[in-house]
């Protein structure tokens, strides 16, 4: 939202209808990940991938993991244990792998002497047994100061070239690699702002927001079933919340200074309050 308006010398410019339309567009886009399951009169369970039916299953799993943090698959160790038990067969694993690896692709083949190594073979062995990574510093020392990896160096370079990767141990490319690795855009590529705040401060702001939203939405959306009805419901969710939140101690417990005063002086329009908060 920073592109909406520019605050100069602490003076907030007037919010225009265009600003509000931009906000609504962003809200609608963010809401695409929320399944429309309310009111739950006929549902016994909820499909966690609802809203991603238009995507292939693996893409839907990856997208849901980025947004909701869930794990759609078992761990690799679990799958390898099932393979050892015979519940997963090698032939089945090969068939599944063929769906993601193009056959007879020359760019996926590495020639090391008389040995031809295909990408499919490497991936299959990794899925079946797993390759433990070597510590970068230990690998650097071994590759430069011992003969233990002398036969491997050629294969290493061909593998990197085939996969389109940069050699982090190459002296002529170390400067460029360092430059790219420090690009701000590369950090936390799939992390939300809340996750970044949590990693830097230890404060789970997403959990705090969810707790408050659950509390207030439960009171407002009770559909007349609760014994104590939320006051001022006829004025809408935002206005009802704005009146009651001034008497709520949750803000004080969360360490928000002058919480009642800040809530009282929020804009009467929810769109404007959000826009001002995002500046």
Secondary structure per residue as TSV (DSSP state, phi and psi in degrees):
chain	resnum	aa	ss	phi	psi
A	1	X	-	360.0	-10.4
A	2	X	T	-58.0	-23.2
A	3	X	T	-75.1	-8.8
A	4	X	S	-64.7	-56.6
A	5	X	-	-142.8	158.1
A	6	X	-	-117.5	123.9
A	7	X	-	-90.8	121.7
A	8	X	B	-113.9	126.1
A	9	X	T	52.6	36.1
A	10	X	T	78.1	2.2
A	11	X	B	-98.0	121.4
A	12	X	-	-85.0	125.5
A	13	X	-	-69.7	160.3
A	14	X	-	-66.1	137.8
A	15	X	-	-79.7	127.7
A	16	X	-	-97.2	163.9
A	17	X	H	-58.7	-30.4
A	18	X	H	-65.7	-40.0
A	19	X	H	-59.0	-42.5
A	20	X	H	-68.7	-37.8
A	21	X	H	-63.9	-38.9
A	22	X	H	-64.9	-39.9
A	23	X	H	-63.5	-46.3
A	24	X	H	-61.4	-36.6
A	25	X	H	-63.3	-40.4
A	26	X	H	-69.7	-38.2
A	27	X	H	-64.4	-42.2
A	28	X	H	-63.3	-41.1
A	29	X	H	-63.8	-43.5
A	30	X	H	-66.2	-31.8
A	31	X	G	-75.5	-7.9
A	32	X	G	-65.2	-22.9
A	33	X	G	-85.0	-3.6
A	34	X	S	-100.5	120.6
A	35	X	-	-72.9	136.7
A	36	X	-	-86.7	86.8
A	37	X	-	-116.2	13.8
A	38	X	-	-110.2	141.5
A	39	X	S	-79.3	147.0
A	40	X	-	-89.0	78.9
A	41	X	S	-96.0	-28.3
A	42	X	S	-124.5	9.0
A	43	X	-	-100.4	131.2
A	44	X	S	-97.4	-20.4
A	45	X	S	-153.5	172.4
A	46	X	-	-126.8	132.9
A	47	X	-	-79.5	113.8
A	48	X	T	-66.7	-14.4
A	49	X	T	-101.4	12.8
A	50	X	T	-62.1	132.9
A	51	X	T	101.7	-9.9
A	52	X	-	-116.6	18.9
A	53	X	T	-62.9	-22.5
A	54	X	T	-77.3	-9.3
A	55	X	S	-100.8	151.7
A	56	X	-	-58.6	154.2
A	57	X	H	-56.5	-46.0
A	58	X	H	-64.8	-36.7
A	59	X	H	-69.1	-38.1
A	60	X	H	-63.9	-40.1
A	61	X	H	-62.3	-45.2
A	62	X	H	-64.0	-42.6
A	63	X	H	-64.7	-43.5
A	64	X	H	-65.1	-35.8
A	65	X	H	-66.4	-39.6
A	66	X	H	-64.3	-39.9
A	67	X	H	-88.2	-34.3
A	68	X	H	-117.8	-8.7
A	69	X	-	78.2	7.0
A	70	X	-	-79.9	159.7
A	71	X	-	-108.1	113.2
A	72	X	-	-84.6	-11.6
A	73	X	S	-126.2	161.4
A	74	X	-	-73.8	168.2
A	75	X	-	-72.4	158.4
A	76	X	H	-60.3	-38.1
A	77	X	H	-62.4	-36.3
A	78	X	H	-66.4	-43.9
A	79	X	H	-63.3	-38.7
A	80	X	H	-66.8	-35.0
A	81	X	H	-66.0	-39.6
A	82	X	H	-66.0	-34.5
A	83	X	H	-65.4	-42.6
A	84	X	H	-65.0	-29.9
A	85	X	T	-82.2	-8.8
A	86	X	T	87.9	0.5
A	87	X	S	-75.4	-21.7
A	88	X	S	-118.2	130.8
A	89	X	-	-98.8	156.4
A	90	X	H	-64.5	-38.9
A	91	X	H	-63.0	-41.4
A	92	X	H	-63.9	-38.3
A	93	X	H	-65.1	-40.2
A	94	X	H	-64.4	-43.5
A	95	X	H	-61.6	-41.0
A	96	X	H	-66.6	-39.5
A	97	X	H	-68.7	-32.1
A	98	X	H	-64.7	-20.8
A	99	X	T	-76.0	-16.0
A	100	X	T	-117.5	-11.4
A	101	X	S	-114.6	123.4
A	102	X	-	-71.3	128.6
A	103	X	T	-76.2	152.8
A	104	X	T	57.2	35.6
A	105	X	-	-97.6	113.9
A	106	X	G	-62.6	-27.6
A	107	X	G	-72.5	-11.0
A	108	X	G	-103.6	20.1
A	109	X	E	-122.1	137.3
A	110	X	E	-118.9	130.3
A	111	X	E	-104.3	120.0
A	112	X	E	-124.0	96.9
A	113	X	T	66.1	-126.2
A	114	X	T	-90.4	0.8
A	115	X	E	-97.6	131.4
A	116	X	E	-109.8	122.6
A	117	X	E	-115.4	120.2
A	118	X	E	-94.7	150.4
A	119	X	H	-60.5	-36.6
A	120	X	H	-59.1	-41.4
A	121	X	H	-65.0	-42.5
A	122	X	H	-64.0	-46.3
A	123	X	H	-63.7	-38.9
A	124	X	H	-64.0	-45.4
A	125	X	H	-64.9	-36.0
A	126	X	H	-66.9	-42.2
A	127	X	H	-64.1	-36.7
A	128	X	H	-77.8	-39.4
A	129	X	H	-123.2	-28.7
A	130	X	-	81.9	135.9
A	131	X	-	-109.6	117.6
A	132	X	-	-75.6	128.6
A	133	X	-	-70.3	149.8
A	134	X	-	-91.7	137.6
A	135	X	-	-54.9	130.0
A	136	X	H	-53.5	-42.2
A	137	X	H	-68.4	-39.2
A	138	X	H	-66.3	-41.4
A	139	X	H	-63.9	-40.8
A	140	X	H	-61.1	-43.7
A	141	X	H	-66.1	-42.5
A	142	X	H	-65.0	-41.6
A	143	X	H	-71.3	-24.1
A	144	X	H	-99.9	-30.5
A	145	X	H	-116.6	-4.5
A	146	X	-	-129.9	167.9
A	147	X	S	-96.1	5.5
A	148	X	T	-64.1	-27.6
A	149	X	T	-117.1	18.1
A	150	X	T	-61.4	-38.6
A	151	X	T	-76.2	-17.1
A	152	X	H	-87.5	-19.3
A	153	X	H	-62.4	-41.0
A	154	X	H	-64.3	-43.4
A	155	X	H	-63.3	-37.7
A	156	X	H	-59.8	-46.8
A	157	X	H	-66.5	-42.4
A	158	X	H	-65.6	-37.7
A	159	X	H	-64.7	-45.3
A	160	X	H	-61.7	-41.2
A	161	X	H	-65.9	-40.8
A	162	X	H	-65.4	-39.9
A	163	X	H	-86.6	-2.5
A	164	X	T	70.4	33.5
A	165	X	-	-104.9	161.2
A	166	X	-	-97.5	134.9
A	167	X	-	-76.5	111.1
A	168	X	T	-70.5	-12.0
A	169	X	T	-102.5	2.5
A	170	X	-	-79.6	125.4
A	171	X	G	-65.5	-39.6
A	172	X	G	-72.9	-17.9
A	173	X	G	-109.5	0.0
A	174	X	H	-63.0	-37.5
A	175	X	H	-64.8	-45.0
A	176	X	H	-66.9	-38.5
A	177	X	H	-64.6	-41.5
A	178	X	H	-63.1	-40.1
A	179	X	H	-61.5	-46.9
A	180	X	H	-69.6	-35.0
A	181	X	H	-69.9	-16.4
A	182	X	T	-100.7	4.9
A	183	X	-	-64.2	130.6
A	184	X	G	-57.6	-34.1
A	185	X	G	-67.3	-18.4
A	186	X	G	-80.1	-16.8
A	187	X	T	-85.9	134.0
A	188	X	T	50.8	48.2
A	189	X	T	-57.5	-37.9
A	190	X	T	-110.9	20.4
A	191	X	-	-97.4	142.7
A	192	X	-	-80.3	168.1
A	193	X	H	-62.5	-38.2
A	194	X	H	-62.4	-39.7
A	195	X	H	-66.3	-36.4
A	196	X	H	-66.6	-42.1
A	197	X	H	-62.3	-41.3
A	198	X	H	-62.9	-42.4
A	199	X	H	-69.1	-28.8
A	200	X	H	-87.9	-34.9
A	201	X	H	-114.7	-17.0
A	202	X	-	81.7	1.3
A	203	X	-	-93.9	120.7
A	204	X	-	-87.0	83.2
A	205	X	H	-67.9	-30.1
A	206	X	H	-64.3	-42.7
A	207	X	H	-64.1	-40.0
A	208	X	H	-62.6	-44.1
A	209	X	H	-65.0	-43.5
A	210	X	H	-61.5	-40.1
A	211	X	H	-61.4	-43.6
A	212	X	H	-69.5	-41.9
A	213	X	H	-64.6	-40.4
A	214	X	H	-63.1	-43.2
A	215	X	H	-62.6	-50.0
A	216	X	H	-74.7	-36.8
A	217	X	H	-68.1	-36.4
A	218	X	H	-62.9	-37.5
A	219	X	H	-71.8	-38.0
A	220	X	H	-80.3	-34.1
A	221	X	T	-102.1	31.9
A	222	X	-	-74.4	-12.3
A	223	X	T	55.9	34.4
A	224	X	T	78.1	10.3
A	225	X	-	-89.2	-20.4
A	226	X	S	-80.7	153.6
A	227	X	S	-73.4	-35.1
A	228	X	S	-107.9	115.2
A	229	X	-	-86.5	146.8
A	230	X	-	-69.9	125.4
A	231	X	T	-64.2	152.8
A	232	X	T	60.5	30.2
A	233	X	G	-65.6	-25.9
A	234	X	G	-68.2	-13.9
A	235	X	G	-90.9	0.4
A	236	X	-	98.4	162.2
A	237	X	H	-62.6	-47.8
A	238	X	H	-64.6	-47.3
A	239	X	H	-68.4	-38.0
A	240	X	H	-63.2	-43.9
A	241	X	H	-63.5	-41.1
A	242	X	H	-63.1	-34.2
A	243	X	H	-74.0	-43.5
A	244	X	H	-78.1	-32.7
A	245	X	H	-65.1	-22.6
A	246	X	T	-66.0	-20.1
A	247	X	T	-106.1	6.8
A	248	X	-	-93.1	134.5
A	249	X	S	-88.6	1.3
A	250	X	H	-60.5	-40.6
A	251	X	H	-60.3	-39.8
A	252	X	H	-65.4	-42.1
A	253	X	H	-64.5	-29.9
A	254	X	T	-84.5	0.2
A	255	X	T	84.5	19.0
A	256	X	-	-88.2	115.0
A	257	X	T	-71.6	142.3
A	258	X	T	51.9	41.3
A	259	X	H	-58.1	-48.4
A	260	X	H	-59.5	-40.5
A	261	X	H	-64.1	-42.0
A	262	X	H	-66.5	-40.0
A	263	X	H	-67.2	-40.4
A	264	X	H	-61.1	-35.9
A	265	X	T	-96.2	13.5
A	266	X	S	-67.9	157.1
A	267	X	-	-61.7	151.3
A	268	X	S	-72.9	-14.8
A	269	X	S	-103.6	128.2
A	270	X	H	-61.6	-36.0
A	271	X	H	-60.8	-42.4
A	272	X	H	-68.0	-36.1
A	273	X	H	-63.9	-40.4
A	274	X	H	-67.3	-43.7
A	275	X	H	-62.2	-44.5
A	276	X	H	-64.4	-34.8
A	277	X	H	-70.4	-26.7
A	278	X	H	-87.9	-9.3
A	279	X	-	-70.5	360.0
